[in-house]
Amino acid sequence: MRPKVGLFITCLADGMRPSIPWAATRLLEHAGYEVVVPMDQTCCGQPAHNSGDAHTARLLAQKFLDEFEAFDFVVAPSGSCMGTIKTHYADLFNGHSDLLRRYERLQPRLYELTDFLTHVAGLKSLPGAYSGRLTYHDSCSGLRELGIKRQPRNLLALHAGVELVELEQCEQCCGFGGAFAVKYGNISAAIADDKCAHIHASGAEAVVMGDLGCMLHIEGRLRRIGDTQTRVSHIAEVLAGTEPGDA
């Protein structure tokens, strides 16, 4: 019997780019896992948590726990969502002993997608082909909360046709930051302009990353400044050899 992975597809991917969870499913199945997507899943609670609404965040965290605690593993194609789940839920459940105990049993089984494929699945091949000159943007939450750095690069190296060019200041924020982009639009846009300049300087055909928030922000800024050619892709899409719209 194959181990069961509960796939948390994330709000943004569900609403804006369903090709990402489809690509993640393809990768996980290729690695030998049975993938289950709980259909009642919603938000991880990150927006509420970041805004100081602990009550709403806790309700969403409990909902996540109810839906995912029975799986062998839980995987999300998002460093920011999994960063919230893996590093902040303990604080949300503080003072709620039963919830905290249940979460502590689940916590070791929580993974961001590339971390799971690297350290649990030990993926050595990919289910699709991809070629081109790419650069990689390290999203803040995945990098700083989960230590996602080498994992996506090592997986990209499994594509013989991929040339990875390191992005200058690849660890610098893109400027999205959730509500930050709304509250401080001018600053957010200036940070995005710096990111876009580094992407252009890399000479890459596409910029790849592991968070849809960053993708929406960077792609939106590239298009606003007149760049209609640079592709903005999620790491799952590239690894699976799929394109947006393939879902």
Accessible surface in RSA format (square Angstrom, percent):
REM  Atomic radii and reference values for relative SASA: ProtOr
REM  Chains: A
REM  Algorithm: Lee & Richards
REM  Probe-radius: 1.40
REM  Slices: 20
REM RES _ NUM      All-atoms   Total-Side   Main-Chain    Non-polar    All polar
REM                ABS   REL    ABS   REL    ABS   REL    ABS   REL    ABS   REL
RES MET A   1   224.93 116.5 136.76  90.5  88.17 209.9 117.71 100.1 107.22 142.1
RES ARG A   2   121.47  51.0 113.44  57.8   8.03  19.1  48.05  65.7  73.42  44.5
RES PRO A   3    55.79  40.7  50.62  46.1   5.17  18.8  55.73  46.0   0.06   0.3
RES LYS A   4    85.27  41.6  85.27  52.3   0.00   0.0  31.15  28.0  54.12  57.6
RES VAL A   5     0.00   0.0   0.00   0.0   0.00   0.0   0.00   0.0   0.00   0.0
RES GLY A   6     0.00   0.0   0.00   N/A   0.00   0.0   0.00   0.0   0.00   0.0
RES LEU A   7     0.32   0.2   0.32   0.2   0.00   0.0   0.32   0.2   0.00   0.0
RES PHE A   8     3.16   1.6   3.16   2.0   0.00   0.0   3.16   1.9   0.00   0.0
RES ILE A   9    25.99  14.8  25.99  19.4   0.00   0.0  25.99  18.7   0.00   0.0
RES THR A  10     9.20   6.5   7.09   7.2   2.11   5.0   4.68   6.3   4.52   6.8
RES CYS A  11    63.64  48.1  47.95  53.5  15.70  36.9  36.95  93.6  26.70  28.8
RES LEU A  12    73.61  41.0  71.56  51.2   2.05   5.2  72.63  51.0   0.99   2.7
RES ALA A  13     1.89   1.7   1.89   2.9   0.00   0.0   1.89   2.7   0.00   0.0
RES ASP A  14    89.25  62.5  75.22  74.9  14.03  33.2   3.67   8.6  85.57  85.3
RES GLY A  15    60.73  74.9   0.00   N/A  60.73  74.9  31.20  85.6  29.53  66.1
RES MET A  16   117.18  60.7  87.19  57.7  29.98  71.4  59.65  50.7  57.52  76.2
RES ARG A  17    29.24  12.3  27.22  13.9   2.02   4.8  16.01  21.9  13.23   8.0
RES PRO A  18    62.65  45.7  62.65  57.1   0.00   0.0  62.65  51.7   0.00   0.0
RES SER A  19     3.09   2.6   1.63   2.2   1.45   3.3   1.48   3.2   1.60   2.2
RES ILE A  20     1.13   0.6   1.13   0.8   0.00   0.0   1.13   0.8   0.00   0.0
RES PRO A  21    11.84   8.6  11.41  10.4   0.44   1.6  11.82   9.8   0.03   0.2
RES TRP A  22   153.07  61.4 147.98  71.6   5.08  11.9 133.03  70.9  20.04  32.5
RES ALA A  23     0.58   0.5   0.00   0.0   0.58   1.3   0.48   0.7   0.11   0.3
RES ALA A  24     0.00   0.0   0.00   0.0   0.00   0.0   0.00   0.0   0.00   0.0
RES THR A  25    21.79  15.5  21.79  22.1   0.00   0.0  16.50  22.2   5.29   8.0
RES ARG A  26    96.47  40.5  92.20  47.0   4.27  10.2  35.05  47.9  61.42  37.2
RES LEU A  27     0.00   0.0   0.00   0.0   0.00   0.0   0.00   0.0   0.00   0.0
RES LEU A  28     0.00   0.0   0.00   0.0   0.00   0.0   0.00   0.0   0.00   0.0
RES GLU A  29    86.91  49.9  74.76  56.6  12.15  28.9  16.25  31.4  70.66  57.7
RES HIS A  30    79.14  43.3  47.51  33.0  31.63  80.9  40.71  42.0  38.43  44.7
RES ALA A  31    27.08  24.9   0.54   0.8  26.54  60.4   6.62   9.3  20.45  54.2
RES GLY A  32    33.46  41.3   0.00   N/A  33.46  41.3  27.04  74.2   6.42  14.4
RES TYR A  33    21.57  10.1  21.57  12.3   0.00   0.0   5.95   4.5  15.62  19.3
RES GLU A  34    55.37  31.8  54.98  41.6   0.39   0.9  13.14  25.4  42.23  34.5
RES VAL A  35    24.26  16.0   1.36   1.2  22.90  55.2   1.36   1.2  22.90  62.1
RES VAL A  36    47.57  31.3  44.66  40.4   2.91   7.0  47.57  41.3   0.00   0.0
RES VAL A  37    47.19  31.1  35.45  32.1  11.74  28.3  35.45  30.8  11.74  31.8
RES PRO A  38    21.60  15.7  11.76  10.7   9.84  35.8  21.44  17.7   0.16   1.0
RES MET A  39   168.16  87.1 137.42  90.9  30.74  73.2 125.39 106.6  42.77  56.7
RES ASP A  40   109.58  76.8  99.95  99.5   9.63  22.8  25.40  59.8  84.17  83.9
RES GLN A  41    21.91  12.3   6.88   5.0  15.04  35.8   6.49  13.8  15.42  11.7
RES THR A  42    70.51  50.1  57.20  58.0  13.31  31.7  63.22  84.9   7.29  11.0
RES CYS A  43    29.94  22.6  26.26  29.3   3.69   8.7  14.78  37.5  15.16  16.3
RES CYS A  44     3.81   2.9   2.33   2.6   1.48   3.5   0.00   0.0   3.81   4.1
RES GLY A  45     0.62   0.8   0.00   N/A   0.62   0.8   0.62   1.7   0.00   0.0
RES GLN A  46    38.14  21.3  38.14  27.9   0.00   0.0   5.49  11.7  32.65  24.8
RES PRO A  47    86.45  63.0  78.20  71.3   8.25  30.0  85.67  70.7   0.78   4.8
RES ALA A  48    15.14  13.9   7.74  11.9   7.40  16.8  13.64  19.2   1.50   4.0
RES HIS A  49    50.44  27.6  39.33  27.3  11.11  28.4  24.32  25.1  26.12  30.4
RES ASN A  50   106.60  73.5  68.51  66.2  38.09  91.7  29.33  70.6  77.27  74.7
RES SER A  51    84.62  71.5  46.76  62.4  37.86  87.2  34.40  73.2  50.22  70.4
RES GLY A  52    65.37  80.6   0.00   N/A  65.37  80.6  36.67 100.6  28.70  64.3
RES ASP A  53    62.80  44.0  55.74  55.5   7.06  16.7  25.68  60.4  37.13  37.0
RES ALA A  54    45.98  42.3  42.10  65.0   3.88   8.8  43.23  60.9   2.75   7.3
RES HIS A  55   115.51  63.1 112.51  78.2   3.00   7.7  80.04  82.5  35.47  41.3
RES THR A  56    50.61  36.0  50.61  51.3   0.00   0.0  33.16  44.5  17.45  26.4
RES ALA A  57     0.00   0.0   0.00   0.0   0.00   0.0   0.00   0.0   0.00   0.0
RES ARG A  58    53.86  22.6  53.86  27.5   0.00   0.0   9.86  13.5  44.00  26.7
RES LEU A  59    97.79  54.5  91.47  65.4   6.32  15.9  91.82  64.5   5.97  16.1
RES LEU A  60    39.41  21.9  38.43  27.5   0.98   2.5  38.55  27.1   0.86   2.3
RES ALA A  61     0.00   0.0   0.00   0.0   0.00   0.0   0.00   0.0   0.00   0.0
RES GLN A  62    64.26  35.9  64.26  47.0   0.00   0.0   5.84  12.4  58.42  44.3
RES LYS A  63    63.61  31.0  60.08  36.9   3.53   8.4  63.06  56.8   0.55   0.6
RES PHE A  64     4.74   2.4   2.36   1.5   2.37   6.2   4.24   2.6   0.50   1.4
RES LEU A  65     0.31   0.2   0.31   0.2   0.00   0.0   0.31   0.2   0.00   0.0
RES ASP A  66    83.29  58.3  56.54  56.3  26.75  63.2  25.25  59.4  58.04  57.9
RES GLU A  67    40.68  23.4  23.22  17.6  17.46  41.6  24.05  46.5  16.63  13.6
RES PHE A  68     0.12   0.1   0.12   0.1   0.00   0.0   0.12   0.1   0.00   0.0
RES GLU A  69    52.65  30.2  45.69  34.6   6.96  16.6  19.08  36.9  33.57  27.4
RES ALA A  70    99.17  91.2  61.89  95.5  37.28  84.8  71.20 100.3  27.96  74.1
RES PHE A  71    25.43  12.7  23.49  14.6   1.94   5.1  24.79  15.0   0.65   1.9
RES ASP A  72    68.49  48.0  60.40  60.1   8.09  19.1  14.20  33.4  54.29  54.1
RES PHE A  73    45.02  22.5  45.02  27.9   0.00   0.0  45.02  27.3   0.00   0.0
RES VAL A  74     0.00   0.0   0.00   0.0   0.00   0.0   0.00   0.0   0.00   0.0
RES VAL A  75     0.00   0.0   0.00   0.0   0.00   0.0   0.00   0.0   0.00   0.0
RES ALA A  76     0.00   0.0   0.00   0.0   0.00   0.0   0.00   0.0   0.00   0.0
RES PRO A  77     4.44   3.2   0.51   0.5   3.93  14.3   1.12   0.9   3.32  20.6
RES SER A  78     5.94   5.0   5.94   7.9   0.00   0.0   3.96   8.4   1.98   2.8
RES GLY A  79     3.51   4.3   0.00   N/A   3.51   4.3   2.58   7.1   0.93   2.1
RES SER A  80    26.14  22.1  25.35  33.8   0.78   1.8  13.45  28.6  12.69  17.8
RES CYS A  81    17.64  13.3  17.64  19.7   0.00   0.0   0.00   0.0  17.64  19.0
RES MET A  82     0.04   0.0   0.04   0.0   0.00   0.0   0.04   0.0   0.00   0.0
RES GLY A  83     0.00   0.0   0.00   N/A   0.00   0.0   0.00   0.0   0.00   0.0
RES THR A  84     5.54   3.9   5.54   5.6   0.00   0.0   0.12   0.2   5.42   8.2
RES ILE A  85     0.00   0.0   0.00   0.0   0.00   0.0   0.00   0.0   0.00   0.0
RES LYS A  86    51.35  25.1  46.15  28.3   5.20  12.4  39.48  35.5  11.87  12.6
RES THR A  87    55.53  39.5  31.21  31.6  24.31  57.9  37.07  49.8  18.46  27.9
RES HIS A  88    49.80  27.2  49.80  34.6   0.00   0.0  38.57  39.7  11.24  13.1
RES TYR A  89     0.46   0.2   0.46   0.3   0.00   0.0   0.46   0.3   0.00   0.0
RES ALA A  90    43.39  39.9  39.88  61.5   3.51   8.0  40.23  56.7   3.16   8.4
RES ASP A  91   102.14  71.5  88.04  87.6  14.10  33.3  23.70  55.8  78.44  78.2
RES LEU A  92     8.63   4.8   6.75   4.8   1.88   4.7   8.53   6.0   0.10   0.3
RES PHE A  93     0.00   0.0   0.00   0.0   0.00   0.0   0.00   0.0   0.00   0.0
RES ASN A  94   110.97  76.5  97.70  94.4  13.27  32.0  10.41  25.0 100.56  97.2
RES GLY A  95    75.48  93.1   0.00   N/A  75.48  93.1  40.75 111.8  34.73  77.8
RES HIS A  96    74.50  40.7  67.60  47.0   6.91  17.7  44.41  45.8  30.09  35.0
RES SER A  97    69.42  58.7  61.46  82.0   7.96  18.3  37.10  79.0  32.31  45.3
RES ASP A  98    79.20  55.5  77.54  77.2   1.66   3.9  30.80  72.5  48.40  48.3
RES LEU A  99    18.77  10.5  18.60  13.3   0.17   0.4  18.60  13.1   0.17   0.4
RES LEU A 100    43.60  24.3  43.60  31.2   0.00   0.0  43.60  30.6   0.00   0.0
RES ARG A 101   127.19  53.4 125.35  63.9   1.84   4.4  54.49  74.5  72.70  44.1
RES ARG A 102    41.45  17.4  39.82  20.3   1.63   3.9  15.24  20.8  26.21  15.9
RES TYR A 103     4.67   2.2   4.67   2.7   0.00   0.0   4.01   3.0   0.65   0.8
RES GLU A 104    98.80  56.7  86.27  65.3  12.52  29.8  33.61  65.0  65.18  53.2
RES ARG A 105   150.26  63.1 134.41  68.5  15.86  37.8  72.37  98.9  77.89  47.2
RES LEU A 106     0.33   0.2   0.33   0.2   0.00   0.0   0.33   0.2   0.00   0.0
RES GLN A 107    53.30  29.8  53.30  39.0   0.00   0.0   9.17  19.5  44.13  33.5
RES PRO A 108    82.79  60.3  67.63  61.6  15.16  55.1  73.33  60.5   9.46  58.8
RES ARG A 109    62.53  26.3  62.45  31.8   0.07   0.2  32.45  44.4  30.07  18.2
RES LEU A 110     0.02   0.0   0.00   0.0   0.02   0.1   0.00   0.0   0.02   0.1
RES TYR A 111    45.07  21.0  43.72  24.9   1.35   3.5  15.44  11.6  29.63  36.5
RES GLU A 112     7.48   4.3   5.49   4.2   1.98   4.7   0.95   1.8   6.53   5.3
RES LEU A 113     0.29   0.2   0.29   0.2   0.00   0.0   0.29   0.2   0.00   0.0
RES THR A 114     0.37   0.3   0.37   0.4   0.00   0.0   0.37   0.5   0.00   0.0
RES ASP A 115    26.78  18.8  26.78  26.7   0.00   0.0   0.12   0.3  26.66  26.6
RES PHE A 116     0.00   0.0   0.00   0.0   0.00   0.0   0.00   0.0   0.00   0.0
RES LEU A 117     0.00   0.0   0.00   0.0   0.00   0.0   0.00   0.0   0.00   0.0
RES THR A 118    37.04  26.3  21.91  22.2  15.13  36.1  24.84  33.4  12.20  18.4
RES HIS A 119   122.68  67.0  88.34  61.4  34.34  87.8  63.32  65.3  59.36  69.1
RES VAL A 120    47.01  30.9  19.51  17.7  27.50  66.3  22.51  19.6  24.50  66.5
RES ALA A 121    26.68  24.5   0.00   0.0  26.68  60.7   1.59   2.2  25.09  66.5
RES GLY A 122    32.60  40.2   0.00   N/A  32.60  40.2  24.06  66.0   8.54  19.1
RES LEU A 123    18.07  10.1   6.18   4.4  11.89  29.9   8.97   6.3   9.10  24.5
RES LYS A 124   172.31  84.1 151.11  92.7  21.20  50.5  96.05  86.5  76.26  81.2
RES SER A 125    60.86  51.4  56.13  74.9   4.73  10.9  42.19  89.8  18.67  26.2
RES LEU A 126    26.34  14.7   3.43   2.5  22.91  57.6   3.43   2.4  22.91  61.7
RES PRO A 127    31.08  22.7   7.51   6.8  23.57  85.7  13.99  11.6  17.09 106.2
RES GLY A 128    21.09  26.0   0.00   N/A  21.09  26.0  14.77  40.5   6.32  14.2
RES ALA A 129    91.49  84.1  68.90 106.3  22.59  51.4  72.93 102.7  18.56  49.2
RES TYR A 130    23.84  11.1   9.91   5.6  13.94  36.3  18.11  13.6   5.73   7.1
RES SER A 131    80.22  67.8  62.48  83.4  17.74  40.9  25.82  55.0  54.40  76.2
RES GLY A 132    16.29  20.1   0.00   N/A  16.29  20.1  15.00  41.2   1.29   2.9
RES ARG A 133    79.14  33.2  77.85  39.7   1.30   3.1  24.73  33.8  54.41  33.0
RES LEU A 134     0.00   0.0   0.00   0.0   0.00   0.0   0.00   0.0   0.00   0.0
RES THR A 135     0.00   0.0   0.00   0.0   0.00   0.0   0.00   0.0   0.00   0.0
RES TYR A 136     9.43   4.4   9.35   5.3   0.09   0.2   2.89   2.2   6.54   8.1
RES HIS A 137     0.36   0.2   0.32   0.2   0.04   0.1   0.02   0.0   0.34   0.4
RES ASP A 138     2.13   1.5   0.42   0.4   1.72   4.1   1.80   4.2   0.34   0.3
RES SER A 139    10.47   8.9   5.38   7.2   5.09  11.7   5.38  11.5   5.09   7.1
RES CYS A 140    41.48  31.4  39.40  43.9   2.08   4.9  24.94  63.2  16.53  17.8
RES SER A 141    28.86  24.4  24.13  32.2   4.73  10.9   3.60   7.7  25.26  35.4
RES GLY A 142     4.99   6.1   0.00   N/A   4.99   6.1   4.99  13.7   0.00   0.0
RES LEU A 143    27.39  15.3  19.50  13.9   7.90  19.9  19.50  13.7   7.90  21.3
RES ARG A 144   144.02  60.5 106.81  54.4  37.22  88.6  64.63  88.3  79.40  48.1
RES GLU A 145    63.15  36.3  40.60  30.7  22.55  53.7  22.32  43.2  40.83  33.3
RES LEU A 146    34.45  19.2   9.10   6.5  25.34  63.7  16.40  11.5  18.04  48.6
RES GLY A 147    46.71  57.6   0.00   N/A  46.71  57.6  30.67  84.2  16.04  35.9
RES ILE A 148    13.34   7.6  10.50   7.8   2.84   6.9  10.50   7.6   2.84   7.7
RES LYS A 149    53.08  25.9  53.08  32.6   0.00   0.0  47.73  43.0   5.35   5.7
RES ARG A 150   134.18  56.3 133.05  67.8   1.13   2.7  67.48  92.2  66.70  40.4
RES GLN A 151    12.15   6.8  12.04   8.8   0.11   0.3   3.86   8.2   8.29   6.3
RES PRO A 152     0.14   0.1   0.14   0.1   0.00   0.0   0.14   0.1   0.00   0.0
RES ARG A 153     7.02   2.9   2.57   1.3   4.45  10.6   2.02   2.8   5.01   3.0
RES ASN A 154    74.37  51.3  65.60  63.4   8.77  21.1  21.41  51.5  52.96  51.2
RES LEU A 155     5.19   2.9   5.08   3.6   0.11   0.3   5.19   3.6   0.00   0.0
RES LEU A 156     1.07   0.6   0.94   0.7   0.13   0.3   1.05   0.7   0.02   0.1
RES ALA A 157    80.87  74.4  47.07  72.6  33.80  76.9  58.55  82.5  22.32  59.1
RES LEU A 158    66.86  37.2  38.08  27.2  28.78  72.3  41.84  29.4  25.02  67.3
RES HIS A 159    11.07   6.0   6.48   4.5   4.59  11.8   1.85   1.9   9.22  10.7
RES ALA A 160   112.19 103.2  68.46 105.6  43.73  99.5  79.21 111.5  32.98  87.4
RES GLY A 161    39.32  48.5   0.00   N/A  39.32  48.5  24.23  66.5  15.09  33.8
RES VAL A 162    23.99  15.8   2.01   1.8  21.97  53.0   2.71   2.4  21.27  57.7
RES GLU A 163    92.81  53.3  87.81  66.4   5.00  11.9  43.20  83.6  49.61  40.5
RES LEU A 164    56.90  31.7  27.39  19.6  29.51  74.2  27.39  19.2  29.51  79.4
RES VAL A 165    31.35  20.6  28.04  25.4   3.31   8.0  31.35  27.2   0.00   0.0
RES GLU A 166    96.01  55.1  76.23  57.7  19.78  47.1  65.42 126.5  30.60  25.0
RES LEU A 167     5.33   3.0   0.00   0.0   5.33  13.4   0.30   0.2   5.03  13.5
RES GLU A 168   108.85  62.5  95.60  72.3  13.26  31.6  42.36  81.9  66.49  54.3
RES GLN A 169    90.48  50.6  70.50  51.5  19.98  47.6  33.30  70.9  57.18  43.4
RES CYS A 170    16.77  12.7  15.92  17.8   0.85   2.0   0.00   0.0  16.77  18.1
RES GLU A 171    71.24  40.9  70.19  53.1   1.05   2.5  18.19  35.2  53.05  43.3
RES GLN A 172    58.64  32.8  49.02  35.8   9.63  22.9  31.59  67.3  27.05  20.5
RES CYS A 173    43.89  33.2  40.80  45.5   3.09   7.3  21.82  55.3  22.07  23.8
RES CYS A 174     2.70   2.0   1.90   2.1   0.80   1.9   0.00   0.0   2.70   2.9
RES GLY A 175     0.00   0.0   0.00   N/A   0.00   0.0   0.00   0.0   0.00   0.0
RES PHE A 176    58.91  29.5  58.91  36.5   0.00   0.0  58.91  35.7   0.00   0.0
RES GLY A 177    52.70  65.0   0.00   N/A  52.70  65.0  33.77  92.7  18.93  42.4
RES GLY A 178    33.70  41.6   0.00   N/A  33.70  41.6  28.35  77.8   5.35  12.0
RES ALA A 179    50.53  46.5  38.42  59.3  12.11  27.6  42.45  59.8   8.08  21.4
RES PHE A 180    67.89  34.0  63.55  39.4   4.34  11.3  65.59  39.8   2.30   6.6
RES ALA A 181    23.99  22.1  12.13  18.7  11.86  27.0  12.26  17.3  11.73  31.1
RES VAL A 182   129.37  85.1 103.85  94.0  25.52  61.5 108.97  94.7  20.40  55.3
RES LYS A 183   146.78  71.6 113.52  69.7  33.26  79.2  70.44  63.4  76.34  81.3
RES TYR A 184   112.74  52.6 106.52  60.6   6.22  16.2  67.24  50.5  45.50  56.1
RES GLY A 185    36.67  45.2   0.00   N/A  36.67  45.2  26.16  71.8  10.51  23.5
RES ASN A 186   136.72  94.3 125.43 121.2  11.29  27.2  32.28  77.7 104.44 100.9
RES ILE A 187    95.36  54.3  92.24  68.7   3.12   7.5  95.28  68.6   0.08   0.2
RES SER A 188     2.18   1.8   2.18   2.9   0.00   0.0   1.95   4.1   0.23   0.3
RES ALA A 189    26.73  24.6  24.95  38.5   1.79   4.1  26.40  37.2   0.33   0.9
RES ALA A 190    56.35  51.8  49.80  76.9   6.55  14.9  53.99  76.0   2.36   6.3
RES ILE A 191    43.98  25.0  43.27  32.2   0.71   1.7  43.93  31.6   0.05   0.1
RES ALA A 192     0.16   0.1   0.03   0.1   0.12   0.3   0.07   0.1   0.09   0.2
RES ASP A 193    52.60  36.8  47.10  46.9   5.50  13.0  24.29  57.2  28.32  28.2
RES ASP A 194    75.06  52.6  73.52  73.2   1.55   3.7   7.31  17.2  67.75  67.6
RES LYS A 195     0.15   0.1   0.15   0.1   0.00   0.0   0.12   0.1   0.02   0.0
RES CYS A 196     0.91   0.7   0.91   1.0   0.00   0.0   0.91   2.3   0.00   0.0
RES ALA A 197    57.36  52.7  47.56  73.4   9.80  22.3  52.66  74.2   4.70  12.5
RES HIS A 198    30.59  16.7  29.27  20.3   1.32   3.4  20.68  21.3   9.90  11.5
RES ILE A 199     1.35   0.8   0.72   0.5   0.62   1.5   0.72   0.5   0.62   1.7
RES HIS A 200    86.93  47.5  65.91  45.8  21.02  53.8  54.09  55.8  32.84  38.2
RES ALA A 201    84.99  78.1  42.81  66.1  42.18  95.9  56.23  79.2  28.77  76.2
RES SER A 202    13.69  11.6   1.21   1.6  12.47  28.7  10.25  21.8   3.44   4.8
RES GLY A 203    47.90  59.1   0.00   N/A  47.90  59.1  33.04  90.7  14.87  33.3
RES ALA A 204    13.51  12.4   0.00   0.0  13.51  30.7   0.17   0.2  13.34  35.3
RES GLU A 205    87.57  50.3  77.33  58.5  10.25  24.4  39.23  75.9  48.34  39.5
RES ALA A 206     0.00   0.0   0.00   0.0   0.00   0.0   0.00   0.0   0.00   0.0
RES VAL A 207     0.00   0.0   0.00   0.0   0.00   0.0   0.00   0.0   0.00   0.0
RES VAL A 208     0.01   0.0   0.01   0.0   0.00   0.0   0.01   0.0   0.00   0.0
RES MET A 209     0.00   0.0   0.00   0.0   0.00   0.0   0.00   0.0   0.00   0.0
RES GLY A 210     8.53  10.5   0.00   N/A   8.53  10.5   7.68  21.1   0.85   1.9
RES ASP A 211     6.62   4.6   6.62   6.6   0.00   0.0   3.24   7.6   3.38   3.4
RES LEU A 212     9.74   5.4   6.60   4.7   3.14   7.9   6.60   4.6   3.14   8.4
RES GLY A 213     9.46  11.7   0.00   N/A   9.46  11.7   5.78  15.9   3.68   8.2
RES CYS A 214    14.62  11.1  14.55  16.2   0.07   0.2   0.00   0.0  14.62  15.8
RES MET A 215     0.83   0.4   0.77   0.5   0.05   0.1   0.83   0.7   0.00   0.0
RES LEU A 216    63.69  35.5  53.03  37.9  10.67  26.8  54.77  38.5   8.92  24.0
RES HIS A 217    33.55  18.3  24.74  17.2   8.81  22.5  20.29  20.9  13.26  15.4
RES ILE A 218     0.25   0.1   0.25   0.2   0.00   0.0   0.25   0.2   0.00   0.0
RES GLU A 219    47.53  27.3  47.53  36.0   0.00   0.0  11.51  22.3  36.02  29.4
RES GLY A 220    38.23  47.1   0.00   N/A  38.23  47.1  33.49  91.9   4.74  10.6
RES ARG A 221    54.67  23.0  51.69  26.4   2.98   7.1   8.98  12.3  45.69  27.7
RES LEU A 222     0.00   0.0   0.00   0.0   0.00   0.0   0.00   0.0   0.00   0.0
RES ARG A 223    80.55  33.8  66.18  33.7  14.37  34.2  44.88  61.3  35.67  21.6
RES ARG A 224   189.85  79.7 153.98  78.5  35.87  85.4  43.30  59.2 146.55  88.8
RES ILE A 225    84.43  48.0  46.70  34.8  37.72  90.9  55.46  39.9  28.97  78.6
RES GLY A 226    56.98  70.3   0.00   N/A  56.98  70.3  32.79  90.0  24.19  54.2
RES ASP A 227    20.56  14.4  12.15  12.1   8.41  19.9  15.77  37.1   4.80   4.8
RES THR A 228    96.84  68.9  74.42  75.4  22.43  53.4  58.08  78.0  38.76  58.6
RES GLN A 229   150.12  83.9 133.22  97.4  16.90  40.2  59.91 127.5  90.21  68.4
RES THR A 230    13.46   9.6  11.22  11.4   2.25   5.4   2.25   3.0  11.22  17.0
RES ARG A 231    86.33  36.2  84.18  42.9   2.14   5.1  47.66  65.1  38.67  23.4
RES VAL A 232     4.88   3.2   0.00   0.0   4.88  11.8   0.00   0.0   4.88  13.2
RES SER A 233     5.17   4.4   5.17   6.9   0.00   0.0   0.87   1.9   4.30   6.0
RES HIS A 234     1.36   0.7   1.36   0.9   0.00   0.0   1.36   1.4   0.00   0.0
RES ILE A 235     0.39   0.2   0.39   0.3   0.00   0.0   0.39   0.3   0.00   0.0
RES ALA A 236     0.00   0.0   0.00   0.0   0.00   0.0   0.00   0.0   0.00   0.0
RES GLU A 237     1.32   0.8   1.32   1.0   0.00   0.0   1.32   2.6   0.00   0.0
RES VAL A 238     0.86   0.6   0.74   0.7   0.12   0.3   0.86   0.7   0.00   0.0
RES LEU A 239     0.00   0.0   0.00   0.0   0.00   0.0   0.00   0.0   0.00   0.0
RES ALA A 240     0.00   0.0   0.00   0.0   0.00   0.0   0.00   0.0   0.00   0.0
RES GLY A 241    26.86  33.1   0.00   N/A  26.86  33.1   1.16   3.2  25.70  57.6
RES THR A 242    19.87  14.1  17.63  17.9   2.24   5.3  17.92  24.1   1.96   3.0
RES GLU A 243    75.37  43.3  75.37  57.0   0.00   0.0  49.17  95.1  26.20  21.4
RES PRO A 244    64.49  47.0  44.12  40.2  20.37  74.0  44.49  36.7  20.00 124.3
RES GLY A 245    71.47  88.1   0.00   N/A  71.47  88.1  38.99 107.0  32.49  72.8
RES ASP A 246    91.03  63.8  56.22  56.0  34.81  82.3  21.77  51.2  69.26  69.1
RES ALA A 247    61.57  56.6   8.15  12.6  53.42 121.5  29.27  41.2  32.30  85.6
END  Absolute sums over single chains surface
CHAIN  1 A    10898.1       8252.9       2645.2       5959.5       4938.7
END  Absolute sums over all chains
TOTAL         10898.1       8252.9       2645.2       5959.5       4938.7
